[in-house]
Amino acid sequence: MSSDRLETLQARVEALEVKASYSEDLLETLNLTIYRQQQSIDALLQELRQLRQQLPEAGQQGPRNLRDELPPHY
């Protein structure tokens, strides 16, 4: 093999190694992002469950007075 061809192949291999390294880093970053998003989703779902449990309890207090629901500036 000629030295030019060997250098070309070596440069191509190095370029592929750099791309693979960047790809691995990106994949790790994306996995971490997805993990954090899933944690946020799980927390929001838990909050939603708690709010749904409180909703029937609030409805059982009897008839509501619409004046109680007016904003404070009225």
N, C-alpha and C positions, 0 to 999 in steps of 0.2 A: 504494500500500500504506500502511496506517496504521502509525504509529510503534509501537503496541502489538504489532501482528502482526510487525513487523520485529524488535523486541526479543525476542519469543518465539522466532522462528526463529533469531536469533543465539544465544540461550541454549541452544537445542537443538543447534545446531552445535557450540558450545563443549563441551557435555556429551558429545557424540559424540567430539570430539577428545580429551577427557580419558580416555574409555573406551578409545579406540584406543591412546593412549599407555600406559595400564596394561596393556592386552593385549599390546602389543609387549614391554614389560618382562617380563611374566610368561612370554611365549614364549621370550625370551632366557634367562631363569633356568631354565626347564624344559629347554631345549636344552643348557645347560651341565651341568645335573644328569644328563641322559641320557649326555652325553659322558663325564663322570666315572665313571658307573656302568659304561659300556662298557669303560673303561680297567681298572676293577677286575675285571670279568668276564674280560677278556683275560688279566690277570695271574694270576687263579685258574686259568684253563684251562691256561696255561703251567706253573703249579706242578703241576697234575694230570697233565699229560703227563710231567713230570719224575718224579713219584712212580710213575707206571705203568711208566716205563723202569727204575726202581730195583727194583720189585717182583719181576720175574723173576730179577734178579741176587741178591736176598736168598734166593729159593727154591732156588737152585742151590748153596747152601753145604752142603747135606747135611741129614740128619735133625736136627730141632730137639729140644733137651732142654727139657721143660716147666718144669724148675726155673729155667732161664734167663729164663723169662717171668714168674716170680713178682715181684710188687711188692717193693721194698726193705724194707718193714716186716714181711715174713714171715721 
